[in-house]
Amino acid sequence: MSILKRIIKAKKAELKQKKIKMPIGEFLKDITKAPANRNFRDIFENNHFVVIGEIKKKAPSGGVLKASINIKEISQLYEKAGIKAISVVTDRKFFDGRLEYIKEVKKYSSLPVLRKDFIIDEYQIYESRYARADAILLIASLLEKRVLTNFVKKARFLNMTPVVEVHTRDEVKKALSSGTDIIGINTRDLKTFKVNLAKIGSLVKCIPRDKIVICESGINTAEDVDVVTEGGRVKGLLVGSMLMKARPKEILEFVNDVMRNHTGE
């Protein structure tokens, strides 16, 4: 069984328990009183280019990235570095994530927060708003066309920005038909977890210029950034493993270099 299949199997079992423990009606009671979200889409409107920093302890492809995480320190460091949004991986079993990290990040940072998980059920969309996520990642390969379109609409209804992740041309078509404004091209194959940066160049050609394109995964060096931004179609980078393994000084230098080289700052 592939890693992805194991993740989805575990996610379904997890959701079954969650629905018993916290019915969706409980989310609705809280959501009606929740404060307004931070606008994730605006970071692209207000900046020529952005870096989205990710928080995750481990990954199936890279093992343990950071044994322990100080949410206050990393959130404030990311903001100080010039990162414009924070992605929080919330899958617990395979990534050692926590849904609670979203509220913590928002407590210590003014940046919008993207919930990154394997969202396969409408329950998780309400759960994301309950957790105070400003945006959610929807993986095109996991959802039927009709379901993806519904999830995009549901996210917007709950005042969250949907980001649709794609890996292939067929998935790009599915993402476009869903009505999303933001498409994330993941350079990592979810089945093999191998990275192919060249995928960016071929897939951006299929995406209209009125859509916002971000690169997900596989960024480790300045050279990697040059590869995925060639042609000027990519508006942002979502960087996880590299930042989690880097020292504070290295994070500051990396973001500074990226912004200087790709925005003229």
Buried (B, 14 or more C-beta within 10 A) or exposed (E): EEBBEEBBEBBEEBBEEBEEEBEBEEBEEEBEEEEEBBBBBBBBEEBEBBBBBBBBBBBEBBEEBBEEBEBEEBBBBBBEBBBBBBBBBBBBEBBBBBBEBBBBBBEBBEBBBBBBBBBBBEBBBBBBBBBBBBBBBBBBBBBEEEBBBBBBEBBBEBEBBBBBBBBBEEBBBBBBEBEBBBBBBBBBBBEEBEBBBEBBBEBBEBBEEEBBBBBBBBBBEEEBBEBBBEEEBBBBBBBBBBBBEBEEEEBBBBBEEBBEBBEEE
